[in-house]
Amino acid sequence: MRCKFERSIFESVNGFCVFIYTTKDKTVPQEARKDFYSDRKIHFTAVGNDLPSNTAVEVDLEGVWQPSKYGLQLAVKQFAEVRPQTAAGITAYLSSGCIKGVGPKTAKAIVARFGTSTLDVLDNDPQQLLTVRGVSKAKLDRIITSYQETRKLRDLTTYLGPFGVTRKKIEKIYAEFGEQSMDVLRRDPFQLCKIKGFGFLTVDAIARKTNAALRNPLRYAGAIEYCLEEAQNAGHLFLPEEDLISRCYDLLNKDFDVEVVPRHDIAGAILKSHADKRIYNEHGRVYLTFTRYCEVTVAKRVVKLLLTPEPPEVPRIVQEIAETEKALNQSLSPSQRAAVEICLTHPVSIMTGGPGVGKTTTLRAILDIYHRVNPRKTVLLMAPTGKASRRMNEQTGYPAATLHSAMGLITDDDIEADCPDYLDADLIVVDECSMVDMRLAYALFERMKPGVQLIMVGDPDQLPSVGPGNVLREMIRSCMVPTAVLDTVFRQASNSRIALNAQAVNHNDTNLLLGDDFVMMDVRDSEQAAQLVTKYFLDEVGKRGVEHVQILSPFRKKGAVCADSLNTQIRELINPHQDGKGEMKCMGRTYREGDRIIQTRNNEVVSNGEVGIIDCISADEDGEPTVKIKLLDGREVVYGSEDMENVDLAYCISIHKSQGGEFDTVIIPLLKEHYVMLRRNLLYTAISRAKVRVILICQRQAVYMAIHRNDVDKRNTILADRISAYYDRETKKYAS
């Protein structure tokens, strides 16, 4: 059916679309037609993945009409763009944004020169575009690359659209297989398993539709790696072999009435994958090979530090502490003094404690003494997030960076790359270590030069890292790394209930102290909770400013009080649409000047978790949108559409995402419907993000459930055991 895109109703980040199209085709069923339009066109709703939304071209849609609660909709199975034939149509097509480097002015100039032959020129002799004024060699290269990619990816998009394969993944396929991509898909789709990050479930769905052989070694290997990757997403470094076999068996035989793949085939595939070094089977513990390498390397590097000769004893340590107390105009508690001594006199150490126990003051004392005793030595402060590193800088006066930026890590792939030069520091301090996963810990220990002194600061009672492993807890569990525990709550002196309640939660005590700085509002359901969250957010923003108030939700995508729902609702209240205010759409989201946003992935300039405000949305000379963002630390960045794919609204963020940050006021919705997430460390982490006020919008039973549930998900990791074993082995070697 020949159609034209009209408007978008919904677009998910995974590529699922709900679009309105227009057509002249009278075969559209009457019940599918939208009768609220005043024109004479036939309007209908289509659903599918990565549907075309270019208003400059017509498209052929193929699919089936399916009923839904919104009426009859066309479920699109295949689509193809119809290239325009008129000069006006070609001009609109070229300037629509589908070809990078061609804006309205350039499009008009090209079509003025070549007319209706323009697309033939692009296909067969694009060098002729150099005769068009304003088209430089660099610009031509950009145009050719973009146009060729658009043309070559069209068939792949049409073929893979029904399987939910996103545009980015289609580009990965073409990058891997080039002109042979379609042949590979039809002949042996399990070749896609070779592409990093390509979902096994999608590949398997394609294979089943094309009747590919299901007892394929590549299918087995893909299933094994998929199950191990899923385990890593849940925090595990490995799976017991029998558990892995069972998971693979269920996956490979799913939806079949008979056994397609027997268990012994899977066991054999595990042996082969081990031999091929894709995985590592260590006495029944099965790892992805690089993941095991990270755990082994970190354990060995920790032991190497433990066996390093201790730093020169700080002369007159008691006098140095006294001098620092005088300089800071603050007396240290006994546990703080012990922490200062432990951290200054060991090559590797850990400092732990909850909110309000003086970790910052203790760290300032350590740095003051270290700098005074070692004036020529360098200090490097790091944290996993931009918020945490910025706070370190503000609180200590020393420069601080994120772990990723200090180590030159732009993407996760950089962790596996060859290690560059060592970090230029004699003393390294890493804050918020509970957030450091095994891969990031590996990158850190790989980049520390011999003789460096390492201090890790963190709270093991907070949520563990999002990535696999439990590094801080395991190091403490090993009982090998010298650990200082701060246990005196200093905020009590200022009658702060926040630190006291955080401590109560941690000790399974439901008798929380309520007052102006710790408010608890009871609600019936999620709808009432959403209303109250919105009300209190607007009230607090009016008092403190939007940058000092943060909503923290257990979920990002589920329910009326999830981050996505609250962000949409609150943004329309606090920053509504206005004529003249710049807006742009990206990945199904609308961004607006004045929006508070958060970075969701590292890039060369901005770290994951950094927050800012959209200052200006405009267009460059080619009509492509540009977004100027002011980060909270004062920096400014300018983003294009691709950069904005890694940006989200930030009026509400998940509790996991809040780690490493502090806010004056924290508003926390907590309901029984959050049952799967209700654990002590979740509530403890959320409360401990607040500096001035906590507002808990909750069902009391949900709060009590969270406090009483301390069954922190056990993560499959043996870092502590490795540290102990390697230490024993090395000390016996030295003894002999």
C-alpha positions as CSV (number, residue, x, y, z in Angstrom):
1,M,0.0,0.0,0.0
2,R,1.5,3.4,-1.1
3,C,1.5,5.8,1.9
4,K,3.0,8.9,3.3
5,F,4.1,9.5,6.9
6,E,1.8,12.0,8.8
7,R,2.9,12.1,12.4
8,S,4.3,10.0,15.3
9,I,2.2,8.9,18.2
10,F,4.9,6.8,20.0
11,E,8.5,5.8,19.5
12,S,10.4,3.6,22.0
13,V,14.2,3.7,22.4
14,N,14.2,0.1,21.1
15,G,12.7,1.2,17.7
16,F,9.0,0.2,18.2
17,C,6.8,2.8,16.5
18,V,3.2,3.9,16.4
19,F,2.7,6.2,13.4
20,I,-0.1,7.8,11.5
21,Y,0.1,7.5,7.7
22,T,-2.1,8.8,4.9
23,T,-3.0,7.0,1.7
24,K,-5.3,7.2,-1.3
25,D,-5.7,3.4,-1.2
26,K,-9.4,2.7,-0.6
27,T,-8.8,-0.9,0.5
28,V,-8.1,0.5,4.0
29,P,-10.9,-0.9,6.2
30,Q,-13.5,1.7,7.4
31,E,-12.9,0.8,11.0
32,A,-9.2,1.6,10.6
33,R,-9.7,5.0,9.2
34,K,-9.3,8.0,11.4
35,D,-12.4,10.1,10.9
36,F,-11.4,13.1,13.1
37,Y,-9.2,14.6,10.3
38,S,-10.9,17.4,8.2
39,D,-9.0,16.7,5.0
40,R,-10.2,14.1,2.4
41,K,-7.2,11.8,2.9
42,I,-7.4,8.4,4.4
43,H,-5.6,8.3,7.7
44,F,-4.7,5.1,9.6
45,T,-2.4,3.9,12.4
46,A,0.6,1.6,11.6
47,V,2.8,-0.2,14.2
48,G,6.2,-1.8,13.7
49,N,9.9,-1.4,14.2
50,D,11.9,1.4,12.7
51,L,9.1,2.5,10.4
52,P,10.0,5.2,7.9
53,S,9.1,8.7,9.1
54,N,10.5,10.8,6.2
55,T,7.7,13.1,5.1
56,A,9.6,13.8,1.8
57,V,9.1,10.3,0.3
58,E,6.3,7.9,-0.2
59,V,6.5,4.4,1.2
60,D,5.1,1.0,0.4
61,L,3.8,-0.7,3.5
62,E,3.0,-4.4,3.7
63,G,1.3,-5.9,6.8
64,V,-1.9,-7.3,8.4
65,W,-4.7,-5.4,10.0
66,Q,-4.9,-6.2,13.7
67,P,-7.4,-5.1,16.3
68,S,-6.2,-3.2,19.4
69,K,-7.8,-1.2,22.2
70,Y,-7.1,1.8,20.1
71,G,-8.9,0.4,17.1
72,L,-7.8,-1.4,13.9
73,Q,-4.1,-1.0,13.1
74,L,-1.7,-2.1,10.4
75,A,1.0,-4.3,11.8
76,V,3.8,-3.7,9.3
77,K,5.8,-6.7,8.2
78,Q,7.8,-5.1,5.4
79,F,8.2,-1.6,4.0
80,A,10.2,0.1,1.2
81,E,10.7,3.8,0.4
82,V,9.6,5.0,-3.1
83,R,12.1,7.4,-4.5
84,P,10.7,10.8,-5.6
85,Q,10.5,11.5,-9.4
86,T,9.9,15.3,-9.5
87,A,12.5,18.0,-8.9
88,A,10.4,19.3,-6.0
89,G,10.2,15.8,-4.5
90,I,13.9,15.2,-4.8
91,T,14.7,18.6,-3.2
92,A,12.4,17.7,-0.3
93,Y,14.0,14.2,0.0
94,L,17.6,15.5,0.0
95,S,16.8,18.2,2.6
96,S,14.8,16.0,4.9
97,G,17.8,15.1,7.0
98,C,18.2,11.5,5.7
99,I,21.5,12.5,4.0
100,K,24.1,14.1,6.3
101,G,25.7,17.2,4.9
102,V,22.8,18.2,2.8
103,G,20.5,20.9,4.1
104,P,17.8,23.0,2.3
105,K,20.3,25.3,0.6
106,T,22.6,22.6,-0.6
107,A,19.6,20.5,-1.8
108,K,18.2,23.3,-3.8
109,A,21.6,24.0,-5.4
110,I,22.1,20.3,-6.3
111,V,18.7,19.9,-7.9
112,A,19.0,23.2,-9.7
113,R,22.2,21.8,-11.3
114,F,21.0,18.2,-12.1
115,G,17.2,18.4,-12.0
116,T,15.4,15.0,-12.0
117,S,18.7,13.3,-12.8
118,T,20.0,14.1,-9.3
119,L,19.5,10.7,-7.8
120,D,21.1,9.0,-10.8
121,V,24.1,11.3,-10.4
122,L,24.3,10.3,-6.7
123,D,24.1,6.6,-7.7
124,N,26.5,6.6,-10.6
125,D,28.8,9.7,-10.6
126,P,28.6,11.6,-7.3
127,Q,31.9,13.4,-8.1
128,Q,29.8,15.7,-10.4
129,L,28.5,17.3,-7.2
130,L,31.8,19.1,-6.9
131,T,30.6,21.4,-9.6
132,V,27.8,22.7,-7.3
133,R,28.7,25.8,-5.4
134,G,29.2,25.1,-1.7
135,V,30.0,21.4,-2.1
136,S,33.6,20.9,-1.0
137,K,35.6,17.7,-1.2
138,A,35.1,17.1,2.5
139,K,31.3,17.7,2.2
140,L,31.1,15.5,-0.8
141,D,32.7,12.6,1.1
142,R,30.2,13.0,3.9
143,I,27.3,13.1,1.4
144,I,28.5,10.0,-0.5
145,T,29.0,8.0,2.7
146,S,25.6,8.9,4.1
147,Y,23.8,8.3,0.8
148,Q,25.4,5.0,0.1
149,E,24.7,3.8,3.7
150,T,21.1,4.8,3.3
151,R,20.8,2.9,0.0
152,K,22.6,-0.2,1.1
153,L,20.9,-0.5,4.4
154,R,17.4,-0.2,2.9
155,D,17.1,-3.9,2.0
156,L,18.5,-5.0,5.4
157,T,16.1,-2.8,7.2
158,T,13.2,-4.2,5.2
159,Y,14.2,-7.8,5.9
160,L,15.0,-7.3,9.6
161,G,12.3,-4.9,10.5
162,P,9.8,-7.6,11.6
163,F,12.4,-8.9,14.1
164,G,12.8,-5.6,15.9
165,V,16.4,-5.1,14.8
166,T,17.3,-1.5,15.3
167,R,19.0,0.7,12.8
168,K,22.3,0.7,14.8
169,K,22.4,-3.1,14.8
170,I,21.7,-3.2,11.1
171,E,24.6,-0.9,10.6
172,K,26.8,-3.3,12.6
173,I,25.7,-6.2,10.3
174,Y,26.7,-4.2,7.3
175,A,30.0,-3.2,8.8
176,E,30.8,-6.9,9.5
177,F,29.6,-8.5,6.3
178,G,29.3,-5.7,3.8
179,E,27.8,-6.6,0.4
180,Q,27.3,-10.2,1.6
181,S,25.0,-9.2,4.5
182,M,21.7,-10.4,2.9
183,D,23.3,-13.7,1.8
184,V,24.5,-14.3,5.3
185,L,21.1,-13.6,6.8
186,R,19.4,-16.0,4.5
187,R,22.0,-18.8,4.5
188,D,23.4,-18.8,8.0
189,P,21.9,-16.2,10.3
190,F,23.9,-17.6,13.3
191,Q,26.9,-15.8,11.8
192,L,25.3,-12.8,13.5
193,C,26.4,-14.2,16.9
194,K,29.9,-13.1,15.9
195,I,28.9,-9.5,16.2
196,K,29.5,-8.2,19.7
197,G,26.3,-7.1,21.4
198,F,24.0,-8.8,18.9
199,G,21.1,-10.4,20.8
200,F,20.9,-14.2,20.6
201,L,17.1,-14.1,20.9
202,T,16.9,-12.0,17.8
203,V,19.3,-14.2,15.8
204,D,17.4,-17.3,16.9
205,A,14.1,-15.8,15.8
206,I,15.5,-15.0,12.4
207,A,16.9,-18.6,12.1
208,R,13.7,-20.2,13.1
209,K,11.8,-18.2,10.5
210,T,14.3,-19.1,7.7
211,N,14.3,-22.8,8.8
212,A,18.0,-22.8,9.5
213,A,19.5,-25.9,11.1
214,L,19.0,-25.5,14.9
215,R,21.7,-28.0,16.0
216,N,24.3,-25.6,14.8
217,P,27.5,-25.1,16.8
218,L,27.2,-21.3,16.4
219,R,23.7,-21.5,17.9
220,Y,25.1,-23.4,20.9
221,A,27.9,-21.0,21.3
222,G,25.6,-18.0,21.0
223,A,23.2,-19.5,23.6
224,I,26.1,-20.1,26.1
225,E,27.4,-16.5,25.7
226,Y,23.9,-15.1,25.9
227,C,23.2,-16.9,29.2
228,L,26.6,-15.8,30.7
229,E,25.9,-12.2,29.5
230,E,22.5,-12.3,31.1
231,A,24.1,-13.5,34.3
232,Q,26.5,-10.6,34.2
233,N,23.6,-8.2,33.8
234,A,22.4,-9.6,37.1
235,G,25.7,-9.0,38.7
236,H,27.4,-12.5,38.4
237,L,30.9,-13.1,37.1
238,F,30.2,-16.8,36.5
239,L,27.6,-19.5,36.5
240,P,27.9,-23.0,37.9
241,E,28.2,-25.4,34.9
242,E,25.0,-27.3,35.7
243,D,23.1,-24.0,36.0
244,L,24.5,-22.9,32.7
245,I,23.5,-26.1,31.0
246,S,19.9,-25.9,32.4
247,R,19.6,-22.3,31.2
248,C,20.9,-23.1,27.7
249,Y,18.7,-26.2,27.5
250,D,15.5,-24.1,28.3
251,L,16.6,-21.4,25.8
252,L,17.4,-23.7,22.9
253,N,14.3,-25.8,23.3
254,K,11.9,-23.0,24.0
255,D,8.5,-23.2,22.2
256,F,9.2,-26.7,20.8
257,D,7.0,-29.7,21.6
258,V,10.0,-32.1,21.3
259,E,13.6,-31.9,22.5
260,V,15.5,-30.2,19.7
261,V,18.9,-29.9,21.6
262,P,19.9,-32.6,24.2
263,R,21.8,-31.6,27.3
264,H,24.9,-33.6,26.3
265,D,25.1,-31.4,23.2
266,I,25.2,-28.3,25.4
267,A,27.9,-29.9,27.7
268,G,30.0,-30.6,24.6
269,A,29.5,-27.1,23.3
270,I,30.8,-25.7,26.6
271,L,33.9,-27.8,26.2
272,K,34.4,-26.5,22.7
273,S,33.8,-22.9,23.7
274,H,36.4,-23.4,26.4
275,A,38.8,-24.8,23.9
276,D,38.1,-21.9,21.6
277,K,38.8,-19.5,24.5
278,R,35.4,-17.9,24.2
279,I,34.6,-19.0,27.8
280,Y,36.6,-20.3,30.7
281,N,35.4,-23.3,32.8
282,E,37.3,-23.3,36.1
283,H,36.3,-26.3,38.2
284,G,32.7,-26.0,37.2
285,R,32.5,-22.2,37.4
286,V,32.0,-20.9,33.9
287,Y,33.0,-17.4,33.0
288,L,33.3,-15.3,29.8
289,T,37.0,-15.4,29.3
290,F,37.7,-11.7,29.8
291,T,35.5,-11.6,32.9
292,R,37.6,-14.3,34.6
293,Y,40.8,-12.5,33.5
294,C,39.5,-9.3,35.2
295,E,38.8,-11.1,38.5
296,V,42.2,-13.0,38.5
297,T,44.1,-9.8,37.6
298,V,42.5,-7.7,40.3
299,A,43.2,-10.4,42.9
300,K,46.8,-10.6,41.9
301,R,47.3,-6.8,41.8
302,V,45.8,-6.5,45.3
303,V,48.1,-9.1,46.6
304,K,51.1,-7.4,44.9
305,L,50.1,-4.2,46.7
306,L,49.7,-6.0,50.0
307,L,53.2,-7.4,49.7
308,T,54.7,-4.1,48.7
309,P,57.0,-2.6,51.4
310,E,54.9,-0.3,53.5
311,P,55.2,3.4,52.8
312,P,57.8,5.2,55.0
313,E,56.3,5.6,58.4
314,V,54.9,9.1,58.8
315,P,57.1,10.6,61.5
316,R,55.4,11.9,64.5
317,I,51.9,10.7,63.3
318,V,50.2,11.9,66.5
319,Q,51.7,15.3,66.2
320,E,50.8,15.4,62.4
321,I,47.2,14.6,63.2
322,A,47.1,17.3,65.9
323,E,48.5,19.9,63.5
324,T,46.0,18.9,60.9
325,E,43.1,19.2,63.4
326,K,44.3,22.7,64.2
327,A,44.5,23.5,60.4
328,L,41.0,22.1,59.8
329,N,39.7,23.6,63.0
330,Q,38.1,20.3,63.8
331,S,38.8,17.5,66.2
332,L,38.9,14.0,64.9
333,S,37.1,11.1,66.6
334,P,39.1,8.0,67.7
335,S,37.9,6.1,64.6
336,Q,38.9,8.9,62.3
337,R,42.4,9.1,63.8
338,A,42.7,5.3,63.4
339,A,41.6,5.7,59.8
340,V,44.2,8.4,59.1
341,E,46.9,6.2,60.4
342,I,45.8,3.1,58.6
343,C,45.5,4.9,55.2
344,L,48.8,6.7,55.5
345,T,50.8,3.6,56.6
346,H,49.6,0.9,54.2
347,P,50.2,0.6,50.4
348,V,46.5,-0.3,50.0
349,S,43.6,0.4,52.4
350,I,39.8,0.8,52.6
351,M,37.9,3.5,54.5
352,T,34.2,2.8,55.1
353,G,31.2,4.3,56.9
354,G,27.7,5.5,56.4
355,P,26.4,9.0,55.9
356,G,27.4,11.6,58.5
357,V,30.4,9.7,59.9
358,G,33.0,12.1,58.7
359,K,34.5,10.4,55.6
360,T,35.2,13.7,54.0
361,T,36.8,15.3,57.0
362,T,39.0,12.2,57.4
363,L,40.0,12.3,53.8
364,R,40.9,16.0,54.1
365,A,43.1,15.1,57.1
366,I,44.8,12.3,55.2
367,L,45.5,14.6,52.2
368,D,46.7,17.4,54.4
369,I,49.2,15.2,56.2
370,Y,50.3,13.4,53.0
371,H,50.9,16.7,51.1
372,R,52.8,18.2,54.1
373,V,55.0,15.1,54.5
374,N,55.4,14.4,50.8
375,P,55.3,17.8,49.1
376,R,56.8,16.6,45.8
377,K,54.5,13.6,45.3
378,T,51.4,13.7,43.2
379,V,47.8,12.9,44.3
380,L,45.0,11.7,42.1
381,L,41.4,11.7,43.3
382,M,38.8,9.7,41.3
383,A,35.2,8.5,41.5
384,P,32.9,6.5,39.3
385,T,30.6,9.4,38.4
386,G,31.0,13.0,37.5
387,K,28.8,14.0,40.5
388,A,31.0,12.2,42.9
389,S,34.3,13.4,41.5
390,R,32.9,17.0,41.5
391,R,31.9,16.6,45.1
392,M,35.4,15.3,46.0
393,N,37.0,18.4,44.4
394,E,34.6,20.8,46.3
395,Q,35.1,19.1,49.6
396,T,38.8,18.5,49.6
397,G,40.1,21.3,47.4
398,Y,42.1,18.8,45.3
399,P,41.5,18.2,41.6
400,A,39.3,15.1,41.0
401,A,38.2,13.2,37.9
402,T,35.9,10.3,37.0
403,L,37.6,7.0,36.7
404,H,36.7,6.8,33.0
405,S,38.1,10.2,32.1
406,A,41.3,9.8,34.2
407,M,41.9,6.4,32.5
408,G,40.9,7.5,29.0
409,L,37.9,5.1,28.9
410,I,35.3,6.4,26.4
411,T,33.4,3.1,26.0
412,D,33.3,-0.2,27.7
413,D,35.3,-1.6,24.8
414,D,38.2,0.5,25.9
415,I,38.6,-1.5,29.0
416,E,39.6,-4.6,26.9
417,A,42.0,-2.5,24.8
418,D,45.8,-2.6,25.4
419,C,46.6,-0.7,28.6
420,P,48.0,2.8,27.9
421,D,50.5,4.6,30.1
422,Y,50.3,4.3,33.9
423,L,48.3,6.9,35.9
424,D,50.7,9.7,36.9
425,A,50.2,9.6,40.7
426,D,51.9,8.5,43.8
427,L,48.7,8.4,45.9
428,I,45.4,7.4,44.4
429,V,42.1,7.9,46.2
430,V,38.9,6.3,44.8
431,D,35.6,7.4,46.3
432,E,32.2,5.6,46.0
433,C,33.9,2.2,45.6
434,S,30.7,0.3,46.1
435,M,29.8,1.5,42.5
436,V,33.0,0.0,41.0
437,D,32.4,-3.2,39.1
438,M,34.9,-5.9,38.3
439,R,35.8,-4.6,34.8
440,L,36.3,-1.0,36.0
441,A,38.4,-2.3,38.9
442,Y,40.5,-4.3,36.4
443,A,41.1,-1.1,34.4
444,L,42.2,0.8,37.5
445,F,44.6,-1.8,38.8
446,E,46.1,-2.3,35.3
447,R,46.9,1.4,35.1
448,M,48.5,1.9,38.6
449,K,52.3,2.2,38.4
450,P,54.6,0.2,40.7
451,G,54.9,1.7,44.2
452,V,51.6,3.6,44.1
453,Q,49.6,4.0,47.3
454,L,45.9,3.3,47.0
455,I,43.0,4.3,49.3
456,M,39.5,3.1,48.5
457,V,36.6,4.9,50.1
458,G,33.1,3.6,50.1
459,D,30.0,2.3,51.9
460,P,29.4,-1.4,51.4
461,D,25.9,-1.1,52.7
462,Q,24.8,0.8,49.6
463,L,23.6,-0.8,46.5
464,P,26.3,-2.8,44.7
465,S,27.6,-1.9,41.3
466,V,25.3,-2.0,38.3
467,G,28.0,-4.0,36.5
468,P,29.1,-7.5,37.5
469,G,31.0,-8.3,40.7
470,N,31.0,-6.9,44.2
471,V,34.5,-5.5,44.5
472,L,34.4,-3.5,47.7
473,R,32.5,-6.1,49.7
474,E,34.8,-8.8,48.4
475,M,37.9,-6.9,49.4
476,I,36.5,-6.4,52.8
477,R,35.4,-10.0,53.1
478,S,38.9,-11.2,52.2
479,C,40.1,-9.8,55.6
480,M,43.4,-9.1,53.8
481,V,43.0,-5.4,52.9
482,P,43.5,-3.1,55.9
483,T,40.1,-1.5,56.6
484,A,39.2,1.5,58.7
485,V,35.5,1.8,59.8
486,L,34.2,5.2,60.7
487,D,31.3,4.8,63.2
488,T,30.6,8.2,64.9
489,V,27.6,10.1,63.4
490,F,28.6,13.8,63.5
491,R,25.4,15.1,61.9
492,Q,23.6,14.2,65.1
493,A,24.9,17.3,66.6
494,S,22.8,19.4,64.2
495,N,19.8,17.2,64.9
496,S,19.8,15.7,61.5
497,R,17.4,12.8,61.3
498,I,18.7,11.8,57.9
499,A,21.9,10.1,59.1
500,L,20.2,8.7,62.2
501,N,17.4,7.1,60.1
502,A,19.9,5.8,57.5
503,Q,21.7,4.1,60.4
504,A,18.4,2.8,61.8
505,V,17.5,1.3,58.4
506,N,20.9,-0.4,58.3
507,H,20.2,-1.9,61.7
508,N,16.8,-3.3,60.8
509,D,15.1,-0.6,62.9
510,T,11.7,0.6,61.7
511,N,11.3,3.3,64.3
512,L,12.3,6.1,62.1
513,L,12.5,9.7,63.5
514,L,10.1,12.1,61.7
515,G,10.3,15.8,61.5
516,D,10.8,18.7,59.1
517,D,14.0,17.2,57.7
518,F,12.5,13.6,57.4
519,V,8.9,13.6,56.2
520,M,6.8,10.4,55.6
521,M,3.6,10.7,53.7
522,D,1.2,7.7,53.5
523,V,-0.6,7.0,50.2
524,R,-3.2,4.6,49.0
525,D,-1.9,3.8,45.6
526,S,0.5,4.8,42.8
527,E,-1.8,7.4,41.4
528,Q,-2.0,9.3,44.7
529,A,1.7,8.8,45.1
530,A,2.4,10.4,41.7
531,Q,0.2,13.4,42.6
532,L,2.0,13.9,46.0
533,V,5.5,13.5,44.4
534,T,4.6,16.2,41.9
535,K,3.2,18.5,44.5
536,Y,6.2,18.2,46.9
537,F,8.6,18.5,43.9
538,L,7.1,21.8,42.8
539,D,7.0,23.1,46.4
540,E,10.7,22.2,47.0
541,V,11.8,23.6,43.7
542,G,10.1,26.9,44.6
543,K,12.2,27.0,47.8
544,R,15.5,25.6,46.7
545,G,15.7,25.7,42.9
546,V,15.4,22.8,40.5
547,E,19.1,21.9,40.6
548,H,18.8,21.1,44.4
549,V,15.8,18.8,44.3
550,Q,15.8,15.2,43.1
551,I,13.1,12.5,42.8
552,L,14.5,9.0,43.3
553,S,12.4,6.1,42.1
554,P,13.0,2.3,42.4
555,F,12.0,1.8,38.8
556,R,12.9,3.6,35.6
557,K,10.2,2.2,33.4
558,K,7.4,0.5,35.4
559,G,4.4,2.2,37.1
560,A,3.0,5.6,37.7
561,V,5.9,6.7,39.9
562,C,8.7,5.3,37.6
563,A,11.3,7.8,36.4
564,D,10.0,7.9,32.8
565,S,6.4,8.6,33.8
566,L,7.3,11.2,36.4
567,N,9.8,12.9,34.1
568,T,7.1,13.4,31.4
569,Q,4.5,14.6,33.8
570,I,6.7,17.0,35.8
571,R,8.4,18.4,32.7
572,E,5.0,19.5,31.3
573,L,4.3,21.4,34.5
574,I,7.7,22.9,35.2
575,N,8.8,23.5,31.6
576,P,5.7,23.4,29.3
577,H,5.7,24.0,25.5
578,Q,5.8,27.7,24.5
579,D,5.9,29.4,21.2
580,G,9.5,30.4,20.5
581,K,11.0,27.9,22.9
582,G,13.2,25.5,21.0
583,E,12.3,21.8,20.9
584,M,13.6,18.7,19.2
585,K,12.6,15.0,19.0
586,C,15.0,12.1,19.4
587,M,14.4,8.4,19.9
588,G,10.8,9.0,20.7
589,R,11.5,11.7,23.3
590,T,10.9,15.5,23.1
591,Y,13.6,17.8,24.4
592,R,12.9,21.4,25.2
593,E,15.0,24.4,26.1
594,G,15.1,24.6,29.9
595,D,14.9,20.9,30.5
596,R,17.0,19.3,33.2
597,I,18.8,16.3,31.6
598,I,21.2,13.6,32.6
599,Q,24.0,11.9,30.6
600,T,23.3,8.1,30.3
601,R,26.6,7.0,28.7
602,N,30.2,8.2,28.7
603,N,31.6,10.2,25.8
604,E,34.8,12.1,25.3
605,V,33.7,15.1,27.2
606,V,30.8,14.2,29.5
607,S,30.6,11.3,32.0
608,N,27.7,9.0,32.6
609,G,25.5,10.5,35.3
610,E,26.4,14.1,34.8
611,V,23.4,16.5,35.0
612,G,22.8,19.8,33.1
613,I,20.2,22.1,31.6
614,I,19.4,22.5,27.9
615,D,20.3,26.1,27.2
616,C,19.5,26.4,23.5
617,I,18.1,24.3,20.7
618,S,18.9,25.5,17.1
619,A,19.8,24.3,13.7
620,D,23.1,24.3,11.8
621,E,23.6,25.5,8.3
622,D,22.4,22.2,6.9
623,G,19.2,22.2,9.1
624,E,20.4,19.6,11.5
625,P,19.5,20.3,15.2
626,T,22.1,21.3,17.7
627,V,21.6,21.4,21.4
628,K,23.7,23.5,23.8
629,I,23.8,22.1,27.3
630,K,25.1,23.8,30.4
631,L,26.4,21.2,32.9
632,L,26.1,21.9,36.6
633,D,29.8,22.3,37.0
634,G,29.7,25.3,34.6
635,R,31.0,23.5,31.4
636,E,29.1,23.8,28.1
637,V,28.7,21.2,25.4
638,V,27.0,21.2,22.0
639,Y,25.3,18.0,20.9
640,G,23.8,16.8,17.7
641,S,21.0,14.3,17.3
642,E,23.3,11.3,17.7
643,D,24.7,12.7,21.0
644,M,21.1,13.2,22.3
645,E,20.5,9.5,22.1
646,N,22.5,9.2,25.3
647,V,20.6,11.9,27.2
648,D,17.5,11.6,29.3
649,L,15.2,13.9,31.4
650,A,16.4,14.1,35.0
651,Y,13.7,15.5,37.2
652,C,13.4,11.9,38.4
653,I,16.1,9.3,38.2
654,S,16.4,5.8,39.4
655,I,17.9,5.2,42.9
656,H,20.7,3.1,41.2
657,K,21.5,6.1,39.0
658,S,21.7,8.5,42.0
659,Q,24.7,6.7,43.5
660,G,27.6,9.1,43.9
661,G,25.4,12.1,44.1
662,E,24.1,14.4,46.8
663,F,21.0,16.6,46.8
664,D,19.5,19.1,49.2
665,T,16.1,17.5,49.0
666,V,15.3,13.9,48.0
667,I,11.8,12.7,47.3
668,I,11.3,9.0,47.3
669,P,8.2,7.1,46.2
670,L,8.1,3.6,47.7
671,L,5.1,1.3,47.2
672,K,4.2,-2.3,47.7
673,E,4.2,-2.7,43.9
674,H,8.0,-2.2,44.0
675,Y,8.2,-5.5,45.9
676,V,10.9,-7.0,43.7
677,M,13.2,-4.0,44.5
678,L,12.3,-3.6,48.2
679,R,15.6,-4.2,50.0
680,R,17.4,-2.5,52.8
681,N,20.3,-1.3,50.7
682,L,17.9,0.3,48.2
683,L,16.2,2.4,50.9
684,Y,19.5,3.1,52.7
685,T,21.1,4.4,49.4
686,A,18.1,6.6,48.6
687,I,18.0,8.2,52.1
688,S,21.8,8.8,52.2
689,R,21.6,10.9,49.0
690,A,19.9,13.7,50.9
691,K,21.8,16.5,52.7
692,V,18.9,18.6,54.0
693,R,15.5,16.9,53.6
694,V,14.0,13.5,52.8
695,I,10.4,13.2,51.7
696,L,9.2,9.6,51.7
697,I,5.9,9.2,49.7
698,C,5.0,5.7,50.6
699,Q,2.9,2.8,51.8
700,R,4.3,2.0,55.3
701,Q,4.2,-1.7,54.7
702,A,6.5,-1.2,51.7
703,V,9.0,0.8,53.9
704,Y,9.0,-2.0,56.6
705,M,9.4,-4.7,53.9
706,A,12.4,-2.8,52.5
707,I,14.0,-2.4,56.0
708,H,13.5,-6.1,57.0
709,R,14.7,-7.6,53.7
710,N,18.4,-7.8,53.8
711,D,18.7,-10.7,51.4
712,V,21.2,-8.9,49.2
713,D,21.3,-10.9,46.0
714,K,24.3,-13.1,46.2
715,R,26.6,-12.5,43.3
716,N,28.7,-15.2,41.8
717,T,32.2,-14.0,42.5
718,I,35.2,-15.4,44.3
719,L,37.5,-12.3,44.4
720,A,37.9,-12.6,48.2
721,D,38.9,-16.3,48.0
722,R,41.4,-15.5,45.2
723,I,43.0,-12.7,47.2
724,S,43.4,-15.0,50.2
725,A,44.7,-17.9,48.1
726,Y,47.2,-15.8,46.1
727,Y,48.4,-14.1,49.2
728,D,49.0,-17.5,50.9
729,R,50.8,-18.7,47.8
730,E,53.0,-15.7,47.5
731,T,54.0,-15.5,51.2
732,K,54.9,-19.2,51.1
733,K,57.0,-18.5,48.0
734,Y,58.9,-15.8,49.9
735,A,59.3,-17.9,53.0
736,S,60.9,-20.7,51.0
